[in-house]
């Protein structure tokens, strides 16, 4: 699924999300909803800086929630993978927002093909009944 469709689905199922942008590892927006292209680029860079800054203390940071006076900011992503940043009204349930953002990111990844079960080894054909006598046995 492309980013524009994934974001459209996101705001449909999560009305508390006012704006969101998905961006790649190069911090270039892949899609945005609720903000202009210029703001999507600024939000993408700010979101990447927030995640990287939070990780400076050691370890990896894959999600971030910042509560501000006029709303909340959420970021979800991992190194080398697309990241999403969303803005909501204040005092939203973080668990629900994080769940929806992770589902949005998961929908961007191409579906992996299902593994094929190993082929069954050919079985020897079993003969039911009596053996026929050949010319030498007769």
Sine and cosine of phi, psi and omega as CSV:
sin_phi,cos_phi,sin_psi,cos_psi,sin_omega,cos_omega
0.00,0.00,0.61,-0.79,0.01,-1.00
-0.99,0.13,0.27,-0.96,-0.11,-0.99
-0.90,0.43,-0.63,0.77,-0.02,-1.00
-0.88,0.47,-0.69,0.72,0.01,-1.00
-0.93,0.37,-0.66,0.76,0.01,-1.00
-0.89,0.47,-0.66,0.75,0.02,-1.00
-0.94,0.34,-0.60,0.80,0.06,-1.00
-0.89,0.46,-0.67,0.74,0.06,-1.00
-0.90,0.44,-0.63,0.78,-0.02,-1.00
-0.87,0.49,-0.77,0.64,-0.04,-1.00
-0.95,0.32,-0.37,0.93,0.07,-1.00
-0.95,0.32,-0.67,0.75,-0.03,-1.00
-1.00,0.02,-0.27,0.96,-0.02,-1.00
-0.80,-0.60,0.98,0.17,-0.06,-1.00
-0.90,0.43,-0.27,0.96,0.02,-1.00
-0.95,0.30,-0.29,0.96,0.02,-1.00
-0.99,0.14,0.88,-0.47,-0.04,-1.00
-1.00,0.01,-0.55,0.83,0.00,-1.00
-0.42,-0.91,0.49,-0.87,0.02,-1.00
-0.39,-0.92,0.44,-0.90,0.10,-1.00
-0.61,-0.79,0.61,-0.79,0.08,-1.00
-0.93,-0.37,0.71,-0.70,0.01,-1.00
-0.67,-0.74,0.42,-0.91,-0.03,-1.00
-1.00,0.07,-0.11,-0.99,-0.05,-1.00
-0.91,0.43,-0.37,0.93,0.02,-1.00
-1.00,0.01,0.17,0.99,-0.01,-1.00
0.90,0.44,0.31,0.95,0.09,-1.00
-1.00,-0.04,0.76,-0.65,-0.04,-1.00
-0.87,0.49,0.69,-0.72,0.10,-0.99
-0.99,-0.10,-0.36,0.93,0.02,-1.00
-0.01,-1.00,0.37,-0.93,0.00,-1.00
-0.47,-0.88,0.42,-0.91,0.08,-1.00
-0.63,-0.78,0.71,-0.70,0.03,-1.00
1.00,0.09,-0.03,1.00,0.03,-1.00
-0.64,-0.77,0.39,-0.92,0.04,-1.00
-0.96,0.27,0.18,-0.98,0.02,-1.00
-0.87,0.49,-0.64,0.77,0.01,-1.00
-0.88,0.47,-0.73,0.68,0.02,-1.00
-0.91,0.41,-0.58,0.82,0.03,-1.00
-0.87,0.49,-0.66,0.75,0.03,-1.00
-0.91,0.41,-0.69,0.72,0.01,-1.00
-0.90,0.44,-0.67,0.74,0.01,-1.00
-0.91,0.41,-0.63,0.77,0.01,-1.00
-0.87,0.49,-0.73,0.68,0.00,-1.00
-0.92,0.40,-0.64,0.77,0.02,-1.00
-0.92,0.40,-0.65,0.76,0.02,-1.00
-0.89,0.45,-0.67,0.74,0.05,-1.00
-0.90,0.43,-0.67,0.74,0.00,-1.00
-0.90,0.43,-0.63,0.78,0.03,-1.00
-0.89,0.46,-0.74,0.68,-0.01,-1.00
-0.90,0.43,-0.68,0.73,0.00,-1.00
-0.93,0.36,-0.62,0.79,0.03,-1.00
-0.91,0.41,-0.62,0.79,0.02,-1.00
-0.93,0.37,-0.44,0.90,-0.03,-1.00
-1.00,0.07,-0.10,1.00,-0.05,-1.00
-0.89,0.45,-0.42,0.91,0.01,-1.00
-0.95,0.30,-0.10,0.99,-0.02,-1.00
0.90,-0.44,0.58,-0.82,-0.01,-1.00
0.99,0.11,0.08,-1.00,-0.01,-1.00
-0.97,-0.23,0.64,-0.77,0.07,-1.00
-0.94,-0.35,0.85,-0.53,-0.03,-1.00
-0.95,-0.32,-0.23,0.97,0.07,-1.00
-0.51,-0.86,0.48,-0.88,-0.09,-1.00
-0.56,-0.83,0.65,-0.76,0.05,-1.00
-0.75,-0.66,0.83,-0.55,0.04,-1.00
-0.85,-0.53,0.82,-0.57,0.04,-1.00
-1.00,-0.09,0.83,-0.56,0.02,-1.00
-0.89,-0.45,0.18,-0.98,-0.04,-1.00
-0.87,0.50,-0.66,0.75,-0.10,-0.99
-0.97,-0.23,0.10,0.99,0.02,-1.00
0.27,-0.96,0.00,-1.00,-0.01,-1.00
-0.89,-0.46,0.50,-0.87,0.05,-1.00
-0.87,-0.49,0.73,-0.68,0.03,-1.00
-0.83,-0.56,0.64,-0.77,0.08,-1.00
-0.70,-0.71,0.69,-0.73,0.04,-1.00
-0.69,-0.72,0.77,-0.64,0.04,-1.00
0.05,-1.00,0.11,-0.99,0.03,-1.00
-0.61,-0.79,0.38,-0.92,-0.01,-1.00
-0.84,0.54,0.73,-0.68,0.04,-1.00
0.98,0.20,0.16,0.99,-0.01,-1.00
-0.73,-0.68,0.32,-0.95,0.06,-1.00
-0.86,0.51,0.45,-0.89,-0.01,-1.00
-0.78,-0.62,0.49,-0.87,0.05,-1.00
-0.81,-0.58,0.66,-0.75,0.08,-1.00
-0.82,-0.57,0.74,-0.68,-0.02,-1.00
-0.74,-0.67,0.50,-0.86,0.06,-1.00
-0.89,-0.46,0.73,-0.68,0.01,-1.00
-0.79,-0.62,0.17,-0.99,0.18,-0.98
-0.91,0.41,0.31,-0.95,-0.05,-1.00
-0.94,0.35,0.40,-0.92,0.08,-1.00
0.89,0.46,0.72,0.70,0.09,-1.00
-1.00,-0.03,0.38,-0.93,0.01,-1.00
-0.95,0.30,0.94,-0.33,-0.07,-1.00
-0.86,0.51,-0.64,0.77,-0.02,-1.00
-0.86,0.51,-0.68,0.73,0.00,-1.00
-0.92,0.38,-0.68,0.73,0.00,-1.00
-0.90,0.43,-0.72,0.69,0.02,-1.00
-0.86,0.50,-0.67,0.74,0.02,-1.00
-0.86,0.51,-0.74,0.67,-0.01,-1.00
-0.90,0.43,-0.63,0.77,0.02,-1.00
-0.91,0.40,-0.65,0.76,0.02,-1.00
-0.91,0.41,-0.62,0.78,0.05,-1.00
-0.91,0.42,-0.62,0.79,0.04,-1.00
-0.88,0.47,-0.73,0.68,0.03,-1.00
-0.89,0.46,-0.66,0.75,0.00,-1.00
-0.89,0.45,-0.53,0.85,0.00,-1.00
-0.95,0.32,-0.29,0.96,0.02,-1.00
-0.98,0.20,-0.43,0.90,-0.05,-1.00
-0.97,0.24,0.66,-0.75,0.05,-1.00
-0.91,0.41,0.61,-0.80,0.01,-1.00
-0.91,0.41,0.72,-0.69,0.04,-1.00
-0.99,0.16,0.63,-0.77,0.01,-1.00
-0.91,0.41,0.57,-0.82,0.02,-1.00
-0.94,0.33,0.65,-0.76,0.01,-1.00
-0.92,0.38,0.63,-0.77,0.02,-1.00
-1.00,0.10,0.69,-0.72,0.04,-1.00
-0.92,0.38,0.50,-0.87,0.01,-1.00
-0.90,0.43,0.56,-0.83,0.00,-1.00
-0.93,0.36,0.65,-0.76,0.02,-1.00
-0.94,0.33,0.64,-0.76,0.01,-1.00
-0.92,0.40,0.59,-0.81,-0.01,-1.00
-0.90,0.44,0.69,-0.73,0.00,-1.00
-0.99,-0.12,0.53,-0.85,0.05,-1.00
-0.91,0.42,0.64,-0.77,-0.02,-1.00
-0.96,0.27,0.79,-0.62,-0.04,-1.00
-0.99,-0.11,0.71,-0.71,-0.02,-1.00
-0.98,-0.20,0.82,-0.58,0.02,-1.00
-0.99,-0.14,0.64,-0.77,0.02,-1.00
0.98,-0.19,-0.15,-0.99,-0.05,-1.00
-1.00,0.08,0.46,-0.89,0.07,-1.00
-0.98,0.21,0.62,-0.79,0.07,-1.00
-0.99,0.16,0.60,-0.80,0.05,-1.00
-0.99,0.14,0.69,-0.72,0.05,-1.00
-1.00,0.01,0.07,-1.00,-0.04,-1.00
-0.86,0.52,-0.55,0.84,-0.03,-1.00
-0.97,0.25,-0.52,0.86,-0.05,-1.00
-0.99,0.13,-0.34,0.94,-0.12,-0.99
-0.95,0.31,0.00,0.00,0.00,0.00
